């Protein structure tokens, strides 16, 4: 596969991810490859390759009939996703603690600061991208590639419920940004229990928001 083709696959994947982050997709719906081709002026192959990558990351589902769908969820599905995410983030922090690993605080702060700036600028997509990047980067600090891969798929699933069902608001994102700042402060002080407590509260808050959406349906 040529570098140009790989780049096109990744560009389409990024565009589709931005649509999800903006809440433009509908859970349970069939994904029209033809519509995506027309929307971005590309051939069929890069669209399919982009969707296959998203399937591997838990963001779409590929049926036995060869169709791609936006996943549909029940409350139990969301709870399962949230439970796994909570376990993975706590495991990452405990690994950092037990192994005495050095954390790239500068990188975490750069992501957090960009999230705050993006929020102030009203750049919804970028602020949500920073949110996702913050948690991926935090997981990467544990130095476990298997953990990172598992988290990426879990986060992909969480993205779908958070942005398509939860309808993440600007106020909720401001709260999330504030939590990131607190997590960094705890990690700087090697207060790992404090960092875990904030992360657990952070994730629980997201779940309760999504749960309420189900209650109101």
Secondary structure, DSSP 4 states (H G I P E B T S, - for coil): --HHHHHHHHHHHHHHHHHHHTT-S-TTPBP-HHHHHHHHT--HHHHHHHHHHHHHTTSSEE-TTS-EE-----HHHHHHHHHHHHHHHHHHHHHHHHHTPPP-HHHHHHHHHHHHHHHHHT-HHHHHHHHHHHHHHHHHTT--HHHHHHHHHHHHHHHHIIIIIS---HHHHHHHHHHHHHHHHHHHTT-HHHHHHHHHHHHHHHHHHHHHHHHT-
